[in-house]
Amino acid sequence: MEKKVEMEEVIRNEEGNATHKIKKGGLRTMPFIFANEVCEKLAVVGFGANMISYLTQQLHMPLTKAANTLTNFGGTASLTPLIGAFIADAFAGRFWTITIASMIYQIGMISLTMSAVLPHLRPPPCTGNQTCEEAAPWQLSILYVSLLLTALGSGGIRPCVVAFGAEQFDESNPTQKTKIWNFFNWYYFCMGLSILVAVTVVVYIQDNIGWGWGFGIPAIAMAISIVAFIIGFPLYRNYVPCGSPLTRLAQVVVAAFRKRNLPPVSDPNSLYENDKLDAAISASGKLLHTNQLTFFDKAAVITNEDEIKFQAPDITPNLWRLNTVHRVEELKAVIRMGPIWASGILLITASAQQGTFSLQQARTMNRHLTPSFEIPPGSMSVFTIVSMLTTITLYDRILIPVARRITGLNRGISYLRRMGVGFAISVLATLVAGIVETKRKRAAADHGLIDSPHATIPISVFWLVPQYGLHGIAEAFMSIGHLEFFYDQSPESMRSTATALFWTAISAGSYVSTVLVTVVHRTTDWLPNKNLNKGRLEYFYWLITLLQVFNLLYYVMCAKFYTLKALQVRPKEEVELGNRV
């Protein structure tokens, strides 16, 4: 956890008298934080949006191997936020974690750009019916090291930037607390805007000018993002780390296990509490006792062996034997979030296909806007981004104000309902994708192109727009709702870690996609490596649709029985005093 610093920095003259104050946090910090996010996402998506084309056309990887390489990379990049969150919450703080991680990411991007520029770092080109030479192991090792560095860099950026931006607003101020929920929409909107540029301008450069410039421009954007973020340092509300939240969770588990033979707690008021001990990890409010997962309450039971008096708040107990109610409830809150976290995995599995098989569908279709210009396959995700941005704008400007009057909630509708809408739309997206694939293959058969994998099928690529658009709408509801859920329901001391959980759901979804693709490829003829026209990609989409239907039912049950965390909000005066600790 991190202790809050003051909202204002006092500037004193040589005599020690206060001359003026510099306000910290608030809207003034958003340009620097969003500039970092825009450039970082331009870099990330500029690499990833068309990477399937780079792997198959430049490194000559088989399609399924390339698809699994990307989903494995995406999974790893979404797993490393657990490391970044631990570093930020335990000792480095969010600002320095973001800064150092961005530099690591920059090194990985430079390395990948160099591999695209220098001819001997990739296999020789091939044309026509010539057998293409796949990249040598040492050439692939450069790719893998570059991707690993970018994954490590992402691990420090992703879990921290959302929490760092949200904490620039004062939760004890009702007006600023409302802005926190707007922030999540703003964050996703800026992220989507940068992705839009990446999948249009950057992908076009990669396909038509060269991969050196196509990778070089995102690398330059990343360098700009680092500079922009550091410039805003004097204005940020920075937090001082107060120890690892993972250690505190472990202490509660160990203490409860050591007291496992004690009878169940009958009176929650007898459990140990120490406001002074918890002050640094509960600046905005103290978690109250809940009647769920009561086994862990034993960690807060005072016994003779604890050798501590209940009325001695200045004495720090052995936290591996005795914990406060607040610390026990931190663990309970994390465990309760688990089922909701798991429900997001299959949505990521479904959307992951846009960057692999949906892109390969687009490559076989008529992509001409004019006789001389055709849409790059990697730019098809522009329809996902446009639909997402449109949905976010309508949601933030129309739905929230209207819903706020009806529900009385600052955020309009609850994040649990918002996520449910996203899950339902994602089911429809993959169902439509399967229907469109049957139409694409029918067009190929009607024109005798089933055995011509490189031929352009006379069917418009715009038939793919509905599935891309539905995925964008689903993401606007589900992903932002997921972020809001983790930020609001996580303990105050674990918001970087909770945001990391959001990315680990993406990681798990990517790995599930890898497993699913591998199993289906080995056991069926649905996903051929060389000729998509001879496959049964629609069956694969419908399999994901069926899995998502079961997942939606699972989520509805989890949301129905979910218990929101109970928080005793501290008075504003106490919060401000605690901020000065």
C-alpha positions as CSV (number, residue, x, y, z in Angstrom):
1,M,0.0,0.0,0.0
2,E,1.0,3.6,-0.4
3,K,0.5,6.5,2.0
4,K,-1.1,9.6,0.4
5,V,0.8,12.8,0.2
6,E,-0.8,16.2,0.6
7,M,-3.0,17.6,-2.2
8,E,-0.8,20.8,-2.0
9,E,2.9,21.4,-1.9
10,V,3.9,24.4,0.2
11,I,6.6,26.7,-1.2
12,R,8.6,28.6,1.4
13,N,11.0,31.5,1.2
14,E,14.5,31.7,2.8
15,E,12.9,32.8,6.2
16,G,10.8,29.6,6.2
17,N,7.5,31.5,5.6
18,A,4.9,30.0,3.2
19,T,4.8,32.0,-0.1
20,H,2.3,30.0,-2.2
21,K,1.0,26.5,-2.8
22,I,1.1,24.3,-5.8
23,K,-2.0,22.1,-6.1
24,K,-1.4,18.5,-6.7
25,G,-3.5,16.1,-8.8
26,G,-6.8,16.8,-10.5
27,L,-7.7,17.5,-14.1
28,R,-4.4,19.3,-14.7
29,T,-2.5,16.0,-14.6
30,M,-4.6,14.3,-17.2
31,P,-2.9,15.7,-20.3
32,F,0.5,14.2,-19.2
33,I,-1.1,10.9,-18.1
34,F,-3.2,10.6,-21.3
35,A,-0.3,11.6,-23.5
36,N,1.7,8.7,-22.0
37,E,-1.2,6.4,-22.5
38,V,-1.9,7.5,-26.1
39,C,1.7,7.1,-27.2
40,E,2.1,3.8,-25.3
41,K,-1.0,2.3,-26.9
42,L,0.1,3.6,-30.3
43,A,3.3,1.7,-29.8
44,V,1.7,-1.5,-28.4
45,V,-1.0,-1.7,-31.0
46,G,1.2,-0.5,-33.8
47,F,3.3,-3.6,-33.1
48,G,0.5,-6.0,-32.4
49,A,-2.3,-5.1,-34.9
50,N,-0.5,-6.4,-38.0
51,M,2.1,-8.7,-36.3
52,I,0.4,-11.8,-37.7
53,S,1.3,-10.4,-41.2
54,Y,4.9,-9.8,-40.2
55,L,5.3,-13.3,-38.8
56,T,3.7,-15.1,-41.7
57,Q,5.0,-12.9,-44.6
58,Q,8.4,-11.8,-43.3
59,L,9.4,-14.6,-41.0
60,H,7.4,-17.2,-43.0
61,M,5.8,-18.8,-39.9
62,P,2.9,-21.3,-40.4
63,L,-0.4,-19.6,-39.6
64,T,-1.3,-21.6,-36.5
65,K,2.3,-21.2,-35.1
66,A,2.1,-17.5,-35.7
67,A,-1.3,-17.2,-34.1
68,N,-0.2,-19.1,-31.0
69,T,3.0,-17.0,-30.8
70,L,0.9,-13.9,-30.7
71,T,-1.6,-15.2,-28.2
72,N,1.2,-16.5,-26.0
73,F,2.9,-13.1,-26.2
74,G,-0.3,-11.4,-25.4
75,G,-0.9,-13.8,-22.5
76,T,2.6,-13.2,-21.1
77,A,2.3,-9.4,-21.5
78,S,-0.9,-9.6,-19.5
79,L,0.6,-11.8,-16.8
80,T,3.6,-9.6,-16.1
81,P,1.4,-6.8,-14.5
82,L,1.3,-9.0,-11.4
83,I,5.1,-8.4,-11.1
84,G,4.7,-4.7,-11.9
85,A,1.9,-4.3,-9.3
86,F,3.9,-6.0,-6.6
87,I,6.9,-3.7,-7.3
88,A,4.8,-0.5,-7.3
89,D,2.8,-1.4,-4.2
90,A,5.7,-2.8,-2.2
91,F,8.6,-0.3,-2.7
92,A,8.9,1.6,-6.0
93,G,5.6,3.5,-6.2
94,R,3.5,3.9,-9.3
95,F,5.3,6.8,-10.9
96,W,8.8,5.2,-10.9
97,T,7.4,1.8,-11.9
98,I,5.7,3.3,-15.0
99,T,8.8,5.3,-15.9
100,I,11.3,2.4,-15.6
101,A,8.9,0.0,-17.3
102,S,8.4,2.4,-20.2
103,M,12.2,2.5,-20.7
104,I,12.4,-1.3,-20.8
105,Y,9.6,-1.4,-23.3
106,Q,11.5,1.1,-25.4
107,I,14.5,-1.1,-25.6
108,G,12.4,-4.0,-26.8
109,M,10.8,-1.9,-29.5
110,I,14.2,-0.7,-30.7
111,S,15.4,-4.3,-30.9
112,L,12.3,-5.4,-32.9
113,T,12.7,-2.4,-35.2
114,M,16.3,-3.3,-35.9
115,S,15.3,-6.9,-36.8
116,A,12.9,-5.5,-39.4
117,V,15.5,-3.1,-40.8
118,L,18.5,-5.3,-41.1
119,P,18.1,-8.0,-43.8
120,H,20.3,-10.7,-42.2
121,L,18.1,-10.7,-39.1
122,R,15.2,-12.3,-41.0
123,P,14.9,-15.0,-43.7
124,P,15.3,-14.1,-47.4
125,P,12.1,-13.1,-49.2
126,C,10.2,-15.5,-51.5
127,T,7.9,-14.9,-54.4
128,G,5.2,-16.8,-56.4
129,N,5.2,-20.6,-55.8
130,Q,8.7,-20.6,-54.3
131,T,9.1,-22.5,-51.1
132,C,9.6,-20.0,-48.3
133,E,12.4,-20.5,-45.9
134,E,11.2,-20.1,-42.3
135,A,13.2,-17.9,-39.9
136,A,16.2,-19.6,-38.3
137,P,16.1,-20.3,-34.6
138,W,18.7,-17.5,-33.9
139,Q,16.5,-15.0,-35.9
140,L,13.4,-16.1,-33.9
141,S,15.4,-15.7,-30.7
142,I,15.8,-11.9,-31.5
143,L,12.0,-11.7,-32.0
144,Y,11.3,-13.6,-28.7
145,V,13.7,-11.4,-26.7
146,S,12.2,-8.3,-28.2
147,L,8.7,-9.5,-27.3
148,L,9.8,-10.5,-23.8
149,L,11.2,-7.0,-23.2
150,T,8.0,-5.4,-24.3
151,A,6.0,-7.8,-22.2
152,L,8.1,-6.9,-19.1
153,G,7.6,-3.2,-19.9
154,S,3.9,-3.6,-20.2
155,G,3.9,-5.4,-16.9
156,G,5.0,-2.2,-15.2
157,I,2.8,0.2,-17.2
158,R,-0.6,-1.6,-17.3
159,P,-1.4,-2.2,-13.6
160,C,-0.2,1.3,-12.6
161,V,-1.4,3.8,-15.1
162,V,-5.1,3.4,-14.4
163,A,-4.7,3.5,-10.6
164,F,-2.2,6.3,-10.9
165,G,-4.7,8.4,-13.0
166,A,-7.7,7.6,-10.8
167,E,-5.8,8.5,-7.6
168,Q,-5.2,12.0,-8.9
169,F,-8.7,12.7,-7.8
170,D,-9.6,13.1,-4.1
171,E,-12.1,10.4,-3.1
172,S,-13.2,12.4,0.0
173,N,-14.5,15.2,-2.3
174,P,-17.9,14.1,-3.8
175,T,-17.3,16.2,-7.0
176,Q,-13.9,14.6,-7.6
177,K,-15.2,11.1,-6.7
178,T,-17.7,11.4,-9.6
179,K,-14.8,12.3,-11.9
180,I,-13.1,9.0,-11.0
181,W,-15.8,7.1,-12.8
182,N,-15.7,9.5,-15.7
183,F,-11.9,8.9,-15.7
184,F,-12.3,5.2,-16.7
185,N,-14.4,6.2,-19.7
186,W,-11.8,9.0,-20.6
187,Y,-9.0,6.5,-20.2
188,Y,-10.5,4.0,-22.5
189,F,-11.5,6.6,-25.0
190,C,-8.0,8.0,-25.3
191,M,-6.7,4.4,-25.5
192,G,-9.1,3.7,-28.3
193,L,-8.2,6.9,-30.1
194,S,-4.5,5.9,-30.2
195,I,-5.5,2.4,-31.3
196,L,-7.5,3.9,-34.1
197,V,-4.4,5.7,-35.4
198,A,-2.3,2.5,-35.0
199,V,-4.7,0.3,-37.0
200,T,-5.0,2.8,-39.8
201,V,-1.9,4.9,-40.3
202,V,0.7,2.6,-38.8
203,V,-0.7,-0.6,-40.4
204,Y,-0.9,1.2,-43.8
205,I,2.8,2.2,-43.4
206,Q,3.7,-1.4,-42.5
207,D,1.9,-2.9,-45.5
208,N,2.8,-0.3,-48.1
209,I,6.0,1.5,-47.1
210,G,8.0,-1.0,-45.0
211,W,8.2,-2.7,-41.7
212,G,11.2,-0.6,-40.6
213,W,9.1,2.6,-40.7
214,G,6.1,0.6,-39.5
215,F,7.9,-0.4,-36.3
216,G,10.0,2.7,-36.1
217,I,7.1,5.1,-35.8
218,P,5.6,3.3,-32.7
219,A,9.1,3.2,-31.2
220,I,9.4,7.0,-31.6
221,A,5.9,7.4,-30.1
222,M,7.0,5.4,-27.1
223,A,10.0,7.7,-26.5
224,I,7.6,10.7,-26.7
225,S,5.3,9.1,-24.1
226,I,8.2,8.7,-21.6
227,V,9.1,12.4,-21.9
228,A,5.5,13.6,-21.6
229,F,4.9,11.5,-18.5
230,I,8.1,12.7,-16.7
231,I,7.4,16.3,-17.5
232,G,4.2,16.1,-15.4
233,F,6.0,14.9,-12.3
234,P,5.7,18.2,-10.3
235,L,1.9,18.1,-10.6
236,Y,1.2,14.5,-9.7
237,R,-0.2,13.2,-6.4
238,N,2.5,10.6,-5.7
239,Y,2.1,7.9,-3.1
240,V,4.8,6.5,-0.8
241,P,4.9,2.7,-0.8
242,C,4.0,1.1,2.6
243,G,4.9,-2.6,2.0
244,S,3.7,-5.5,0.0
245,P,0.0,-6.2,0.0
246,L,0.8,-9.8,-1.0
247,T,2.7,-10.2,2.3
248,R,-0.3,-9.0,4.2
249,L,-2.6,-11.5,2.5
250,A,-0.1,-14.2,3.3
251,Q,0.0,-13.1,6.9
252,V,-3.8,-13.5,7.3
253,V,-3.7,-16.9,5.7
254,V,-0.9,-18.1,7.9
255,A,-2.5,-16.7,11.1
256,A,-5.9,-18.2,10.3
257,F,-4.3,-21.6,9.6
258,R,-2.3,-21.5,12.9
259,K,-5.6,-20.9,14.7
260,R,-7.7,-23.3,12.6
261,N,-8.6,-25.4,15.7
262,L,-10.3,-22.5,17.5
263,P,-14.1,-22.6,17.6
264,P,-16.0,-20.4,15.1
265,V,-16.2,-16.7,16.0
266,S,-19.5,-16.0,17.7
267,D,-19.1,-12.3,18.4
268,P,-17.4,-10.2,15.6
269,N,-17.0,-7.3,18.1
270,S,-14.4,-9.3,19.9
271,L,-12.1,-9.5,16.9
272,Y,-8.9,-7.5,17.0
273,E,-8.9,-4.0,15.6
274,N,-6.1,-1.4,15.6
275,D,-6.9,1.8,13.7
276,K,-3.4,3.2,14.2
277,L,-1.8,0.1,12.8
278,D,-4.1,0.2,9.8
279,A,-3.9,4.0,9.2
280,A,-1.4,3.7,6.3
281,I,-3.5,1.2,4.5
282,S,-7.0,2.6,5.1
283,A,-6.6,6.4,4.5
284,S,-10.1,6.7,2.9
285,G,-12.0,4.2,5.1
286,K,-11.9,1.0,7.1
287,L,-13.3,-2.3,5.9
288,L,-16.0,-3.7,8.1
289,H,-16.5,-7.3,9.1
290,T,-18.5,-9.5,6.8
291,N,-20.1,-12.9,7.5
292,Q,-18.5,-14.6,4.5
293,L,-15.4,-16.7,4.5
294,T,-15.5,-16.7,8.3
295,F,-12.6,-19.2,8.5
296,F,-10.2,-16.3,8.0
297,D,-11.8,-14.4,11.0
298,K,-9.7,-16.7,13.2
299,A,-6.7,-14.6,12.1
300,A,-8.2,-11.7,14.2
301,V,-9.0,-13.8,17.3
302,I,-7.0,-12.7,20.3
303,T,-5.6,-15.6,22.3
304,N,-3.3,-15.8,25.3
305,E,-0.5,-16.8,23.1
306,D,-0.7,-13.5,21.2
307,E,0.6,-11.8,24.3
308,I,-1.0,-8.5,23.5
309,K,-3.7,-6.5,25.2
310,F,-6.8,-5.6,23.2
311,Q,-6.6,-2.0,24.6
312,A,-3.0,-1.4,23.6
313,P,-3.1,0.1,20.1
314,D,0.5,1.3,20.3
315,I,1.8,-2.3,20.4
316,T,2.4,-4.0,17.1
317,P,1.4,-7.7,17.2
318,N,3.1,-10.5,15.4
319,L,1.2,-10.2,12.2
320,W,1.9,-13.8,11.3
321,R,-0.3,-14.8,14.4
322,L,-2.7,-11.9,14.8
323,N,-4.3,-9.5,12.2
324,T,-6.8,-6.8,12.4
325,V,-10.4,-7.1,11.0
326,H,-9.4,-4.7,8.2
327,R,-6.6,-6.9,7.0
328,V,-8.7,-10.0,7.2
329,E,-11.4,-8.2,5.1
330,E,-8.7,-7.3,2.5
331,L,-8.2,-11.0,1.9
332,K,-11.9,-11.7,1.8
333,A,-12.4,-8.9,-0.8
334,V,-9.7,-10.3,-3.1
335,I,-11.2,-13.8,-2.8
336,R,-14.7,-12.6,-3.5
337,M,-13.5,-10.9,-6.7
338,G,-12.2,-14.2,-8.0
339,P,-15.3,-15.6,-9.7
340,I,-16.1,-12.3,-11.4
341,W,-12.5,-12.1,-12.5
342,A,-12.7,-15.6,-14.1
343,S,-15.8,-14.7,-16.0
344,G,-13.8,-12.3,-18.2
345,I,-11.5,-14.9,-19.6
346,L,-13.7,-16.3,-22.4
347,L,-14.6,-12.8,-23.7
348,I,-10.9,-12.2,-24.3
349,T,-10.6,-15.6,-25.9
350,A,-13.4,-14.6,-28.3
351,S,-12.0,-11.2,-29.1
352,A,-8.5,-12.6,-29.6
353,Q,-9.6,-14.1,-32.9
354,Q,-9.9,-10.7,-34.5
355,G,-6.1,-10.3,-34.7
356,T,-5.6,-13.8,-36.1
357,F,-8.3,-15.7,-38.0
358,S,-10.5,-12.8,-38.7
359,L,-7.6,-10.9,-40.1
360,Q,-6.8,-13.9,-42.3
361,Q,-10.4,-13.9,-43.5
362,A,-10.1,-10.2,-44.5
363,R,-6.9,-11.0,-46.4
364,T,-8.9,-13.3,-48.8
365,M,-11.7,-10.8,-49.4
366,N,-12.2,-7.8,-51.7
367,R,-10.7,-4.9,-49.7
368,H,-10.8,-2.2,-52.4
369,L,-12.3,1.1,-51.5
370,T,-11.2,2.5,-54.9
371,P,-9.6,0.8,-57.8
372,S,-6.2,2.0,-56.5
373,F,-6.6,1.7,-52.7
374,E,-7.5,-1.3,-50.6
375,I,-7.8,-1.6,-46.9
376,P,-4.9,-3.4,-45.2
377,P,-6.2,-6.5,-43.4
378,G,-4.7,-5.3,-40.1
379,S,-6.8,-2.1,-40.3
380,M,-10.1,-4.0,-40.1
381,S,-9.9,-3.6,-36.3
382,V,-10.6,0.1,-37.0
383,F,-14.3,-0.9,-37.0
384,T,-13.9,-2.4,-33.5
385,I,-12.3,0.8,-32.3
386,V,-14.8,3.1,-33.9
387,S,-17.7,1.2,-32.4
388,M,-16.0,1.2,-29.0
389,L,-15.3,4.9,-29.1
390,T,-18.9,5.7,-30.2
391,T,-20.3,3.5,-27.5
392,I,-18.1,5.1,-24.8
393,T,-19.1,8.6,-26.0
394,L,-22.8,7.8,-26.0
395,Y,-22.5,6.0,-22.6
396,D,-20.6,8.9,-21.0
397,R,-22.6,11.8,-22.4
398,I,-26.1,10.3,-22.6
399,L,-26.6,7.1,-20.8
400,I,-24.8,8.0,-17.5
401,P,-26.6,11.3,-16.9
402,V,-30.0,9.7,-17.7
403,A,-29.3,6.6,-15.6
404,R,-27.9,8.7,-12.7
405,R,-31.3,10.4,-12.3
406,I,-33.0,7.0,-12.2
407,T,-30.6,4.9,-10.1
408,G,-29.0,7.6,-8.0
409,L,-25.5,6.1,-8.7
410,N,-22.7,8.4,-9.7
411,R,-21.6,6.0,-12.4
412,G,-25.2,5.6,-13.8
413,I,-25.5,1.9,-13.8
414,S,-23.6,-0.6,-11.7
415,Y,-20.4,-2.1,-13.1
416,L,-21.9,-5.6,-12.7
417,R,-24.8,-4.7,-15.0
418,R,-22.4,-3.0,-17.4
419,M,-20.3,-6.2,-17.6
420,G,-23.3,-8.4,-18.1
421,V,-24.4,-6.3,-21.2
422,G,-20.9,-6.7,-22.6
423,F,-20.9,-10.5,-22.2
424,A,-24.3,-10.8,-24.0
425,I,-23.1,-8.7,-26.9
426,S,-19.9,-10.8,-27.2
427,V,-22.0,-13.9,-27.6
428,L,-23.8,-12.3,-30.5
429,A,-20.4,-11.2,-32.1
430,T,-19.0,-14.7,-32.4
431,L,-22.3,-16.1,-33.6
432,V,-22.3,-13.5,-36.4
433,A,-18.7,-14.2,-37.2
434,G,-19.6,-17.9,-37.9
435,I,-22.5,-16.9,-40.2
436,V,-20.3,-14.5,-42.2
437,E,-17.6,-17.2,-42.6
438,T,-20.1,-19.5,-44.2
439,K,-21.0,-16.8,-46.7
440,R,-17.3,-16.1,-47.5
441,K,-16.7,-19.8,-48.2
442,R,-19.8,-20.1,-50.3
443,A,-18.6,-17.2,-52.4
444,A,-15.2,-18.9,-52.8
445,A,-17.0,-22.2,-53.9
446,D,-19.2,-20.3,-56.3
447,H,-16.2,-18.8,-58.1
448,G,-14.1,-21.9,-58.0
449,L,-11.5,-20.5,-55.6
450,I,-11.6,-23.1,-52.8
451,D,-8.2,-24.4,-53.9
452,S,-6.7,-20.9,-54.4
453,P,-5.8,-19.7,-50.9
454,H,-4.0,-16.6,-52.2
455,A,-6.8,-15.5,-54.6
456,T,-9.1,-12.6,-53.8
457,I,-12.7,-13.9,-53.3
458,P,-15.2,-11.5,-54.9
459,I,-17.0,-10.8,-51.6
460,S,-16.7,-7.4,-49.9
461,V,-14.6,-7.3,-46.7
462,F,-17.3,-5.1,-45.2
463,W,-19.2,-8.3,-44.4
464,L,-16.8,-8.6,-41.5
465,V,-17.8,-5.2,-40.1
466,P,-20.7,-6.5,-37.9
467,Q,-18.5,-8.9,-36.0
468,Y,-15.8,-6.3,-35.5
469,G,-18.3,-3.7,-34.5
470,L,-20.1,-6.0,-32.0
471,H,-16.7,-6.9,-30.4
472,G,-16.1,-3.1,-29.9
473,I,-19.4,-2.5,-28.3
474,A,-18.9,-5.5,-26.0
475,E,-15.5,-4.2,-25.0
476,A,-16.9,-0.7,-24.2
477,F,-19.3,-2.3,-21.7
478,M,-17.4,-5.3,-20.3
479,S,-13.8,-4.1,-20.2
480,I,-14.5,-0.7,-18.7
481,G,-17.0,-2.3,-16.2
482,H,-14.3,-4.8,-15.3
483,L,-11.8,-2.0,-14.6
484,E,-14.4,-0.1,-12.5
485,F,-15.2,-3.3,-10.6
486,F,-11.6,-4.0,-9.7
487,Y,-10.8,-0.4,-8.7
488,D,-13.9,0.0,-6.5
489,Q,-14.1,-3.5,-4.9
490,S,-10.4,-3.9,-4.3
491,P,-9.0,-2.9,-0.9
492,E,-7.6,0.6,-1.1
493,S,-4.1,-0.8,-0.4
494,M,-4.2,-3.1,-3.5
495,R,-5.4,-1.0,-6.4
496,S,-2.4,-1.6,-8.5
497,T,-2.6,-5.3,-7.7
498,A,-6.4,-5.3,-8.5
499,T,-5.7,-3.6,-11.9
500,A,-3.2,-6.3,-12.5
501,L,-6.0,-8.8,-12.1
502,F,-7.8,-7.2,-15.0
503,W,-4.7,-7.8,-17.2
504,T,-4.3,-11.4,-15.9
505,A,-7.8,-12.1,-17.1
506,I,-6.6,-11.0,-20.5
507,S,-3.6,-13.2,-20.1
508,A,-5.7,-16.2,-19.2
509,G,-8.0,-15.5,-22.1
510,S,-5.0,-15.4,-24.5
511,Y,-3.7,-18.7,-23.2
512,V,-7.1,-20.3,-23.4
513,S,-7.2,-19.2,-27.0
514,T,-3.8,-20.9,-27.6
515,V,-5.0,-24.1,-26.0
516,L,-8.3,-24.0,-27.9
517,V,-6.6,-23.4,-31.3
518,T,-4.0,-26.1,-30.7
519,V,-6.6,-28.7,-29.7
520,V,-9.0,-27.9,-32.5
521,H,-6.2,-27.8,-35.0
522,R,-4.8,-31.2,-33.9
523,T,-8.2,-33.0,-33.6
524,T,-10.2,-31.5,-36.5
525,D,-9.8,-30.0,-40.0
526,W,-11.4,-26.8,-38.9
527,L,-8.2,-24.6,-38.9
528,P,-5.8,-25.5,-41.7
529,N,-2.4,-23.8,-41.9
530,K,-2.3,-23.0,-45.6
531,N,-5.8,-22.8,-47.0
532,L,-8.5,-21.2,-44.9
533,N,-11.0,-21.9,-47.7
534,K,-10.8,-25.7,-47.0
535,G,-11.3,-25.3,-43.2
536,R,-14.3,-25.1,-41.0
537,L,-13.6,-21.8,-39.2
538,E,-17.3,-21.2,-38.7
539,Y,-17.4,-24.3,-36.5
540,F,-14.6,-22.8,-34.4
541,Y,-16.5,-19.5,-34.0
542,W,-19.7,-21.4,-33.0
543,L,-17.8,-23.5,-30.5
544,I,-16.6,-20.2,-28.9
545,T,-20.2,-18.9,-29.0
546,L,-21.5,-22.0,-27.1
547,L,-18.7,-21.6,-24.5
548,Q,-19.7,-17.9,-24.1
549,V,-23.3,-18.8,-23.5
550,F,-22.3,-21.0,-20.6
551,N,-20.0,-18.3,-19.4
552,L,-22.8,-15.7,-19.5
553,L,-25.0,-18.0,-17.3
554,Y,-22.0,-18.5,-14.9
555,Y,-21.5,-14.7,-14.7
556,V,-25.2,-14.0,-14.0
557,M,-25.0,-16.4,-11.0
558,C,-21.8,-14.9,-9.7
559,A,-23.1,-11.3,-10.0
560,K,-26.4,-12.3,-8.3
561,F,-24.6,-13.7,-5.2
562,Y,-21.8,-11.2,-5.1
563,T,-21.5,-9.1,-1.9
564,L,-20.1,-5.6,-2.2
565,K,-17.3,-4.7,0.2
566,A,-18.5,-2.9,3.4
567,L,-16.5,0.3,4.0
568,Q,-16.7,2.7,6.9
569,V,-15.7,6.0,5.3
570,R,-13.5,8.2,7.4
571,P,-14.5,11.9,7.8
572,K,-12.8,14.3,5.4
573,E,-10.9,15.9,8.2
574,E,-9.4,12.5,9.3
575,V,-8.6,11.7,5.7
576,E,-6.7,15.0,5.3
577,L,-4.9,14.4,8.5
578,G,-4.0,10.8,7.4
579,N,-2.7,12.2,4.1
580,R,0.0,14.1,6.1
581,V,1.3,11.0,7.9
